[in-house]
Amino acid sequence: MPIMLTYNSLLKKLVLPEYGRNIQQMVDHCLTIEDRDERTHCAYTIVQNMANMFPQLRTEADYQHKLWDHLMIMSGFQLDVDFPFDDIIKEENLDTKPIPIPYQLEPIKLRHYGKNIERMIERAAEYPEGEERDALVMLLANHMKKLIFQINNEDVDDAKIFKDLAYYSHGKIRLDPETHHLHEYQIIKPTQPVGKKKKKK
């Protein structure tokens, strides 16, 4: 008489396949034990076997708690034993969704500068006039020029930057291209490594 083979594809789908079918069968058997003390002892034995399968988990924090949570999941949340932890995972915990984080989306006037530049210019416009304010304004203007240069890799007119500064500051910051000059940026190509010269024989 031919021997009939049972394929895993025909068996019950594993809840946590990483533990294998033997562990799942042990869990299923544990659920059938009527005596609570014996059932609890069986559950501890299963968790020990689970830990032996993944010894690397022992370096993680609360690894024992994770194993007991996994045991509870594999039991279909039906296991009733004396757990070593009070906050064992419940079925409703698997369906909980993270609390959405509200994001306050603010319109960006000129996207190539970004929102941070816009805020810094607004702060700089409120500075009292003096050397500190002038230095901050020039620092921002040079950074704005650098940002534009990174986009188009072409020469950027200082007057364009000064116009954007006035726009962002609502006219409180005005620089004259005749008296103010920004840095000149250029693309620096990486130097090719010099090959070693072969020694003449």
N, C-alpha and C positions, 0 to 999 in steps of 0.2 A: 504494500500500500504506500503510495507516495506521501512524503512528508510535506505538509502545508506550511509555508513560511508566512510569518506575519510581518508586514512592512511597516516601518515607522509612520509612513504617510497615512496608514489606516488606523493608527492609534490616536488616542486623545492628544490634542494639541497642548504642548507644554506652555505653562504660563511664563516661566523664566527659563528659556532653553539653555542658558549658560550653566545651569546646575545639572542638566542631564535628566534622563528618564528615571534612573535609579533613585535619585533624591526625591523626585516627584512621587514615586511609588511609596517611598518611606513616609512621606507626608500624608498621602492618601490612607496608608495603614494606620498612622497615628490618629487620624480622625475617627477610626472605628473602635479605638480602645475606650472602654466604658469607664474604667477606674481612672479618676482624675490624677492621682499621684503617679500611676504608671504612665498615663498619657503625658504628663509633664516631664517625666524622666525620658520618655521617648523623644520629646521635642528637643530637650537639651542635647541628646545624642545626635539628632539630625543637624542641629546648629554646629556641633563640633565637627561633623563630617563636612559641612559646608565650608567651615573655616579652613579645614585641611586642603580643600580643593583650591582655595585662593589664599595662600599664606601671605601674599603681598598686601592683602587688605589690613593686616595687623599693624602696618605702619600708619594707617589712616586714623583720624580721630573718630571715635564712636563707631568703630567697625563692628563691634558686637551688636550695637543697636541696629545697624544696617542689616545684619544677618537675620535678626529676629523679625525685622520688618519684611524681609524677603520671604521668610518662612510663613508669615501671616498672609502674604499675597498669594503664595503657592497653595495655601489651604483654602483659598476662596473666601478669606476672612471668617472662616468657620471655626478656627482652632480656639478651644477654651482650655487654657492651661495657666499655671502660675508664672506669668512672664517676669523676667528680671527688671523690666522697665514699665513705668506707668503709662508712658505716652507712646504705646505701640500704634503703628499706622492703622488708620481706619479706611474703609472703602471710599467714603466721601472725600478723603484727602487726595485721592488720585484724580478726582475731577475738579479740584480747586484750581482756579486760574490766578495768576499773579495780579496784584492790584495795579491797574494802569497808572503810569506816571504822567501827570498832566504836563504837557509842553506848551510854553507860551511862544507861539510863532510870531515873530515880528518881521514886518517887511524890510528888506534890505534895499536901500536906494540904488547903490552901485555894487553889484554882486562881486565884481573882481576885487574889491577892497575888503568885503566882509563886514560883519556887524561890529566886531571889536574895534576896527579902525574908526568906524562911525562914532562909537561911544567915546573913544579916546580924543577925537577931535572936539566933540561936544564939551568934554572936560577941559581940554586945553583952552577952549574959547572963553571959559570962565576964570582962567588964571589971571591974576593981576599983571599988567604989563611990566616987562622987565627982562633981564637976561635969562632967567629960568624959563619963562614962557617962550621966549624966542628960540631957545635951544630945543625945547620940547616940540615946537611947531616945525622946526627944520628936521628934527629926527623923524617926525611923522611924515613929512613931505617926502623925504628920501626913501622911507619905507614904502610909501604909496607908489613912488616911481619904480621901485624894485619889483613890486607886485605886478604892475602893468608890464614891465620888461619880461617877467617870467612867462607871461601869457603870449605875447606876440614876438618877442626876441628882436624887436626893432627899436630904433632910437625914439625916445619918448620926449616930447616937448615939455619943458618945465612949465610953460604957460598953462598947459592942460592940467597939470597937477595943482597949480595955484588956483585955477578956476574951480576945481573940485573941492579944494580946501575951503574956498569962500562959500561954495554951495552947502557943504556939510555944516559949516559954522554959522550959517545964516548971515553971512557978510561980516562976521566979527573978526575973521582972520583973512587978511589980504596981503599978499606978497607981490612985490614988483619984480618981474623977470630981469629988469635992468640992474637991479641991485642984489638980487638973491639968485644963487646958482646951486643947483643940486648935483649930486654925484653922477658921474657917467658910468654906466654899467655895460659890460661886454661879456660875451660868451668866451670862456676859456676852455679850449679843447685839451683833453688829457694828453700829456706827453707820452710818446711811444717809448717803451723801454729799449734802451740801447743794448743790442746783442753783444755777447762776448766775442771779441776777436779771436780767431783761431791762431794759435801759435804756429809760426813757421818751423817746419822741420829742418 
